[in-house]
Amino acid sequence: MLIFPAIDLYGGKAVRLFKGDYNQMTVYSDRPAEVACDFRDKGAKWIHIVDLEGAKTGGTPNLETVLAVKKASGLLCEIGGGVRSMDVVERYLSSGIDRVILGTAAVTDEAFLKTAVGKYGEKVAVGVDLKDGYVAVKGWTEKSALTADAFFEKLEAIGVKTVICTDISKDGAMQGANHELYRRLSKNYSVDLTASGGVSGLEDVKKLAALGLYGAIIGKAYYTGAVDLADAIALAQRREL
């Protein structure tokens, strides 16, 4: 299993939100590129980036910082937050970013999702944010009418390869990941599934890796020191868990 350490960007700084609430934001570093280099030094292969301002505006306000992170670390980078048009998709991919993540737009604009996947294939992932069993949209502020299963079935049919699934109730709460959710989804669907939200210790990493998931995102636990990233990466790569 791959470990995706996360950088959430706001105003060019690395921050974390509590359960997606912009009013509960903690700034962890004003030098995200240095954070990315620490990820690299601890053995990471990928970085998971979210442009929190882009999520509000639909643009790429932190593109310069994103590219600085990529250049300084040399790591593979995936980014989400406000990817709502082919212009934004192409801006990121043409700049050297390795994968873009569609969120709300994947739910509300199926034609856009199909176009993006049809043109860029595995370079397009989808972020599925779940709230009480339903897909949430608009920065987690609204629940759609789509159940998790209905949306996963649709994504499989369209040909989406990578899905990042977040249990909103767990995100940033340091209460552990929703292992049962990821066990069920990984069993029922053939996508490359990345668990997001709630990874708070090495035991979480061990349990998620044992499920055979593609990846797990570590955010707040890294910044608070609750998880040693090098240990998490080593544990995730072990074949016998």
N, C-alpha and C positions, 0 to 999 in steps of 0.2 A: 504494500500500500504506500502511496505517496503522501508525504506531509506537505501541505500548502500553508506556510506561514503567511499571515495576512497583514497588509497595510491598507488602512482606510484613510483616504486623503480628504482634508478640508483646509482650504487656504494654504496649500502647499505643505501642510504638517501631517504627521502620522497621528491619528486620533482613534478612539473607540467610542461607540455609542452603547448605551444600555438598552437592550431590546428595541433598537432602532430609533430611539428617542433623541432627536437633535438637541433637546434641552438638557439631556444628560450625557454630555460629551466630555471626554477626558483627553487632553493633549499629552501624548507620550514622547513625541520627538518633533523638533522643527527641522530635522535633517533626515528625511525618509531614505535618502540614498545610503546613508551610513547604516541605517537599520537593515536595509537590503543586503549590504555587504556582510553584516553579521549573520544573516540567514545563510548566505553562501558559505561563510567560514564554518558554520555548524553543520554543513552537509546538505542543505536544501538544493533541490533542482528547479523548483518552480516558486513563484510568488503569486499570491492571490491579491489583486488590488481592487479596491472599490473607490470610485470617485463620488464622494457624498454630495458634492456640489453639482456634479453632472447629473446625479439622480434627481435633483430638484429642477435643473434647467434643461436637461436633454442634450447638452453640449459636451465639450471636452475641456472644461476650464482648467484642469490640472494636467493637461497633456505634457507640458514642459517638465513637470515634476515626474510624471510617469516615465518619460523617456530618460530622464536623469537616473532614475532607479534602475532601469533596464541597462543603461550604459555602464553605470558604476559596478553593478553586481555581475553582469554577464549571464544572469539567470533567465530561464523561460518565464514569461509573464502572461497572466490572463487578467483581464479587466472587465468589470461591470460597473453599472451606475449610469443611467441615462442613455443607454445604447438603444435608440428608438428609430434610427433611420439608416439607410444604406450609406449615407454620407459619413456618419459617425463610425460605422463598421469599417468602411474603407480608409478613413483617416487613421484609425488605430493600426489596422493591419498593414497599410502601406508604410507606416512609420516604424515597423519592425516588431510590434506587439504580436505575441504568438497566438493568442486566443481571446475572443470577445465573448462576453456573457450577456445574453438578452434576459431581461427581467419582466417588468410589466408589459412591455411591447410584445413579448412572446404569447401573452395571454390575450391581449386586446387586439392584436394585429397579426392574424394568422398568415395573411398574404406576405407581410414583411418577413416573418419567420421562415416561411417556405423559400422566399427569394434568397435570403441570407444563407440558409443551409444549402440551397441548390448551387449557389455560386462559390461558397467558401468551405463547405463540408465540415470537416472536423475542427476547423478554426472557429466555429461558432458553437458555443455551449448555451445552455439555458439554466437560469437560476430559478428554482422552485421554492418559494417561501410559503410555509404552511402555518396556518393559524386555525386551531380547532378542527383540523382535518380538511380544511379548504385552502385553496391557493389565494394568498394575499397579494394585493397590488398597491401601487402608488405609495412606495416607501413603507409598506406594511400597515398603512392606515385604513385600508378597506379589504374586506373579504369578497372574493369573486364567488360565482355560483358553481365553480369547478371544484370537484373533489380531487384529492391527490391522484387517485387511480384513473379518473377520467382524463386528467391532464397528462399523466405518464403514458397512457395508451396513445394519446394524440401525438406526443413527442416521438414515440417509437415509430409510429406510422409515417411521420414526416421525415424521419431519418436522422434525428438528433443523436449524436454520439455521446456527449458528455452532459451530465446533469448535476448541478450543485444544489443540494437540498438542505434548506434551513428550517429547523423547528424554532419559530420565533420566540416561543415561550422559554427556550433554553439560551438564546443568544446573549452573551455577555453576562449571564447570571451566575456562572461558575458553579453550576449545580449538576454537571454531567450531561452527556449527550443522550439523545433518545434512541437507545440501541434497538429497541423493539421495532421502531419505525424503519430504521435502516435495514434491519434484518428482513422485514417483510418486503420492502421495495426492491432490495437486491435479489431476493428470491423470485419475485414476480416479473421483473423487467430486465432486459438485456443491456441497458445503457451502462456506460461507465459512471458510477455513482460516487459523488464526493459528499461526505457528511460535513455539515457546517452548523455551528452553534452548540455551545455547551461543553466543548472538550476542556476539561478542567484538571486532568491529571494523566499520568502514564497508564493508569488502569483503563481509562477511556480509550486511549490509543490502542492498547492491547485488545480490548473487546471489539473495536471497530475493524482492526486488522484481521481478527479471527473470522469476521464475516466475509472477508474477501473483497472488501470495497476497493474501488479505484483510488480513492483519496480521502483525506480528512483535513479540514482547515483548522489551524490553531491561531487564535487571535489574542484575546485578553490574557489567556493563561501564559503566553510568552511574555507579554509586557509587564505582568505583575510578578513574574518569576515563579509562578506555580508549576510550570512545566519547563524543564531544560530541553531546548529544541534539539540539541545533538542526541540526547537520550531518546527523545520521541522518534526521531528519524531512524535511529538504529533499531529501535523496537519494532517500528512499522515494517522494516525491511527483513526482519527475521522470518524464516520460512516456517518454523515450528513455534507456535504460540500456545 
